[in-house]
């Protein structure tokens, strides 16, 4: 089992930045594809970005060039640096882990059904 806990959400002005964190605990010796998703009420959960166990990254078009995924393997923390924020970035943000690929990420943008472990989410609100 892997436990994921997000933090760092909050409010920002359009054009500003926020950094989300996702702390992992439990079965951290396994290799995972890690990802960030977001969801607004009434909409499907949207896959944003992935990072594999070797550090390769992929981004959805909606966040490419503005968001950066990274991970600190020594601390078991996943990050999402969000820059040039827009009001449409307002959502609940989730981190997720997929153990099935042995650390490889196979789809971009990530698909919700592929991820077994999820955090509880952290809210981001961007005002204009």
Backbone bond lengths (Angstrom), bond angles and torsions (degrees), N, CA, C in turn:
res aa  C-N    CA-C-N  psi(-1)  N-CA   C-N-CA  omega(-1)  CA-C   N-CA-C  phi
1 X - - - 1.453 - - 1.514 110.17 -
2 X 1.308 114.55 144.14 1.461 121.21 177.42 1.516 107.93 -124.69
3 X 1.326 116.05 132.49 1.456 120.54 176.57 1.533 108.86 -108.44
4 X 1.324 114.98 136.49 1.457 121.99 -179.06 1.515 109.50 -125.41
5 X 1.327 116.03 132.97 1.464 120.89 179.38 1.522 109.08 -132.02
6 X 1.331 115.87 117.01 1.462 121.02 178.78 1.526 111.13 -87.33
7 X 1.315 114.57 154.74 1.460 121.73 173.83 1.519 108.38 -155.47
8 X 1.329 115.44 169.52 1.456 119.78 175.09 1.504 115.24 101.42
9 X 1.321 117.34 -4.98 1.450 118.91 177.66 1.515 111.22 -69.75
10 X 1.316 115.40 169.63 1.447 120.73 179.61 1.509 110.44 160.71
11 X 1.313 115.97 -154.28 1.452 121.37 -177.37 1.522 110.52 -109.41
12 X 1.322 115.22 147.24 1.454 120.74 177.75 1.524 108.65 -149.16
13 X 1.298 115.31 158.12 1.458 121.48 173.98 1.527 108.63 -85.21
14 X 1.314 115.54 153.20 1.460 119.69 174.10 1.523 109.34 -56.64
15 X 1.324 114.75 135.84 1.454 120.69 -176.51 1.516 113.54 91.64
16 X 1.323 116.62 -11.33 1.449 120.87 -179.14 1.513 113.18 -85.60
17 X 1.332 115.03 -170.07 1.456 121.68 -176.63 1.518 111.04 -134.92
18 X 1.314 115.13 153.58 1.459 123.60 171.19 1.518 107.46 -144.41
19 X 1.324 116.18 152.82 1.453 120.37 173.48 1.521 109.36 -123.39
20 X 1.308 115.57 123.16 1.452 121.83 176.40 1.517 109.63 -95.66
21 X 1.314 115.66 148.05 1.448 122.01 175.97 1.523 109.46 -123.84
22 X 1.318 115.51 152.97 1.457 121.97 177.81 1.528 106.93 -139.07
23 X 1.315 116.22 107.90 1.454 121.30 -178.58 1.519 109.68 -91.11
24 X 1.325 115.63 130.17 1.462 121.70 -178.97 1.518 110.57 -106.86
25 X 1.317 115.27 141.97 1.459 121.19 174.91 1.522 108.43 -146.26
26 X 1.316 116.03 163.79 1.461 119.90 -178.42 1.510 110.37 102.42
27 X 1.313 117.44 -125.83 1.465 123.33 -175.41 1.522 111.62 -80.27
28 X 1.321 115.58 59.62 1.464 119.95 -174.81 1.510 112.69 -79.80
29 X 1.340 117.83 -4.80 1.453 120.39 178.20 1.516 111.40 -78.04
30 X 1.314 117.76 -16.31 1.457 120.91 177.86 1.522 109.74 -78.76
31 X 1.341 114.64 161.91 1.457 119.49 176.79 1.526 109.48 -95.99
32 X 1.313 115.00 139.30 1.463 120.09 -176.98 1.513 110.76 -134.51
33 X 1.317 114.41 151.39 1.450 121.12 159.05 1.515 104.99 -85.92
34 X 1.318 117.71 127.25 1.455 122.28 179.71 1.520 109.59 -108.23
35 X 1.324 115.58 147.13 1.462 119.04 -175.71 1.519 111.43 -149.03
36 X 1.312 114.02 160.56 1.462 122.09 170.24 1.527 108.58 -117.89
37 X 1.314 114.66 138.12 1.458 123.37 175.22 1.521 108.36 -127.26
38 X 1.316 115.40 167.17 1.458 119.98 171.49 1.526 109.13 -144.92
39 X 1.321 114.63 158.07 1.464 119.63 -178.24 1.517 109.80 -150.46
40 X 1.324 115.09 137.45 1.456 121.98 171.20 1.518 107.88 -113.18
41 X 1.329 117.11 156.94 1.475 120.76 -176.96 1.518 111.60 -55.78
42 X 1.315 115.11 131.47 1.445 120.77 176.20 1.512 115.16 82.99
43 X 1.328 116.54 0.92 1.464 119.88 -178.74 1.517 110.59 -120.06
44 X 1.322 114.95 160.03 1.456 120.69 177.11 1.526 110.29 -68.55
45 X 1.339 115.04 151.84 1.455 119.22 175.27 1.526 108.93 -69.46
46 X 1.312 115.63 128.11 1.455 122.26 -174.39 1.533 111.35 -101.65
47 X 1.321 115.96 126.23 1.455 120.01 175.81 1.507 110.92 -79.23
48 X 1.323 117.19 132.20 1.459 121.50 -174.01 1.512 113.80 -108.45
49 X 1.341 116.46 -46.55 1.459 118.36 -171.06 1.515 109.88 -163.62
50 X 1.330 115.42 151.89 1.458 121.71 177.27 1.528 110.64 -131.01
51 X 1.335 113.75 157.52 1.452 120.92 170.33 1.521 107.09 -141.42
52 X 1.336 116.58 132.97 1.459 118.10 -178.40 1.524 110.10 -95.73
53 X 1.320 115.62 -178.71 1.460 120.24 -173.28 1.525 112.43 -68.70
54 X 1.334 116.73 -14.05 1.458 120.04 177.38 1.521 112.17 -101.15
55 X 1.317 116.37 2.30 1.456 120.13 176.00 1.503 115.89 94.13
56 X 1.333 118.50 3.25 1.451 120.67 177.47 1.527 109.84 -72.65
57 X 1.339 115.53 138.33 1.455 121.19 -172.70 1.522 111.27 -121.74
58 X 1.306 115.37 153.03 1.461 121.49 174.28 1.517 108.25 -145.24
59 X 1.343 115.53 150.03 1.458 120.93 -175.02 1.529 111.19 -134.33
60 X 1.320 114.24 146.33 1.455 119.36 169.82 1.524 108.76 -73.74
61 X 1.312 116.50 153.58 1.464 120.65 -178.47 1.527 112.37 -58.51
62 X 1.329 116.31 -31.28 1.464 120.45 -176.03 1.526 113.10 -65.07
63 X 1.333 117.07 -21.51 1.467 119.62 -176.90 1.521 113.32 -124.59
64 X 1.319 117.00 -3.65 1.464 120.78 -177.64 1.524 110.26 -60.50
65 X 1.322 115.89 132.24 1.455 120.90 -179.25 1.520 114.10 87.31
66 X 1.331 116.97 -11.42 1.472 120.30 179.50 1.524 112.68 -117.53
67 X 1.308 117.59 -36.59 1.470 122.31 -177.88 1.526 109.33 -106.80
68 X 1.332 115.03 147.03 1.463 120.70 178.97 1.523 108.98 -132.12
69 X 1.321 115.97 124.90 1.459 121.06 175.89 1.519 108.62 -95.93
70 X 1.323 116.15 142.33 1.458 120.81 176.90 1.519 108.60 -153.70
71 X 1.315 115.33 167.85 1.461 118.64 178.11 1.515 110.03 -146.33
72 X 1.308 114.97 146.32 1.459 122.72 175.14 1.520 106.25 -110.41
73 X 1.315 116.37 99.38 1.466 119.93 -175.24 1.521 112.42 -66.83
74 X 1.316 117.18 -29.27 1.469 119.74 179.38 1.520 111.03 -67.41
75 X 1.337 116.12 -33.32 1.466 120.86 -178.25 1.525 112.23 -99.73
76 X 1.345 117.05 -7.15 1.472 121.56 -176.94 1.521 111.43 58.10
77 X 1.319 114.77 47.13 1.463 120.71 -179.97 1.528 109.63 -126.98
78 X 1.319 114.77 134.83 1.458 123.51 174.91 1.519 107.49 -104.19
79 X 1.327 116.36 141.56 1.455 120.67 -178.80 1.530 111.20 -123.42
80 X 1.318 114.68 155.95 1.457 121.18 168.52 1.520 107.12 -135.77
81 X 1.328 115.83 106.69 1.452 121.48 175.15 1.529 107.83 -86.57
82 X 1.314 116.22 120.10 1.463 121.38 -176.53 1.525 108.72 -113.38
83 X 1.308 116.40 115.63 1.454 123.15 -179.51 1.528 110.48 -115.67
84 X 1.320 115.68 164.72 1.465 121.43 178.62 1.521 110.89 48.19
85 X 1.309 115.55 48.87 1.459 120.88 -175.56 1.522 111.63 -63.14
86 X 1.334 114.57 146.63 1.454 122.83 178.57 1.521 109.24 -122.42
87 X 1.328 117.75 155.55 1.473 118.75 177.35 1.534 112.56 -55.38
88 X 1.316 117.41 -32.04 1.463 119.90 179.60 1.523 113.27 -72.93
89 X 1.331 117.93 -4.59 1.461 120.91 172.59 1.527 111.72 -81.71
90 X 1.320 116.93 -6.68 1.459 121.05 177.73 1.520 110.17 -60.11
91 X 1.329 117.16 122.79 1.464 121.74 -176.32 1.515 109.19 -177.32
92 X 1.322 115.09 172.03 1.455 121.91 166.75 1.526 106.23 -88.68
93 X 1.321 116.04 129.08 1.456 121.70 -177.77 1.527 110.06 -107.06
94 X 1.328 115.16 134.85 1.455 122.52 -177.13 1.523 110.48 -125.20
95 X 1.327 116.44 140.94 1.450 119.24 166.68 1.523 108.30 -99.80
96 X 1.315 115.65 156.58 1.451 120.76 -176.01 1.523 110.07 -150.71
97 X 1.333 115.20 156.65 1.460 121.03 -178.97 1.522 110.08 -134.27
98 X 1.310 115.18 138.26 1.464 122.43 178.42 1.518 108.67 -121.42
99 X 1.327 118.20 113.65 1.464 120.58 -179.77 1.528 113.83 -87.64
100 X 1.325 117.02 -10.72 1.460 120.42 -167.87 1.526 113.60 -66.26
101 X 1.305 117.55 -29.14 1.458 120.49 -175.11 1.513 114.60 -92.98
102 X 1.329 117.02 9.01 1.457 119.42 -179.89 1.519 113.09 64.42
103 X 1.324 115.72 29.18 1.454 119.40 179.03 1.512 114.16 101.63
104 X 1.336 117.02 -8.60 1.457 120.63 177.93 1.523 110.03 -90.86
105 X 1.328 115.22 149.24 1.451 121.57 175.67 1.523 107.43 -110.17
106 X 1.329 116.80 127.23 1.457 119.32 -170.19 1.514 114.34 -106.35
107 X 1.307 117.81 -15.77 1.457 118.75 -178.71 1.516 110.41 -129.59
108 X 1.325 114.63 144.74 1.456 120.47 175.02 1.519 107.74 -142.55
109 X 1.335 118.30 124.90 1.462 125.37 -2.43 1.529 111.76 -67.83
110 X 1.311 117.40 159.55 1.466 119.96 -177.18 1.521 111.90 -64.25
111 X 1.328 114.75 149.18 1.456 121.54 179.64 1.524 109.63 -103.78
112 X 1.299 115.78 133.08 1.457 121.01 -176.74 1.517 111.97 -54.03
113 X 1.301 118.14 -41.41 1.460 122.14 -174.19 1.527 112.75 -65.05
114 X 1.316 117.55 -18.31 1.461 120.48 -177.27 1.517 113.37 -82.71
115 X 1.325 118.10 -10.23 1.457 120.82 -170.95 1.516 111.20 -108.31
116 X 1.329 114.89 126.28 1.452 121.13 -175.52 1.521 112.89 -87.58
117 X 1.334 116.16 -38.73 1.464 119.47 -173.47 1.523 110.45 -109.46
118 X 1.345 115.32 138.25 1.459 121.73 -175.86 1.517 111.15 -136.11
119 X 1.320 114.92 146.79 1.450 119.44 168.40 1.506 110.39 -83.82
120 X 1.329 115.75 179.37 1.459 120.68 -176.06 1.521 112.25 -86.08
121 X 1.330 116.53 -13.50 1.456 121.13 177.79 1.520 112.93 98.40
122 X 1.320 114.38 153.79 1.460 121.46 175.22 1.523 107.79 -138.90
123 X 1.327 116.21 135.31 1.456 121.19 -173.20 1.521 111.44 -84.89
124 X 1.322 115.66 134.53 1.460 122.70 173.80 1.517 107.99 -120.94
125 X 1.323 115.67 129.13 1.466 121.36 179.07 1.521 108.69 -126.49
126 X 1.326 115.74 124.24 1.461 121.27 -178.73 1.517 108.25 -116.72
127 X 1.307 115.49 123.91 1.465 120.48 -179.30 1.521 110.56 -105.35
128 X 1.319 114.48 150.59 1.473 119.89 -177.77 1.516 111.39 -87.87
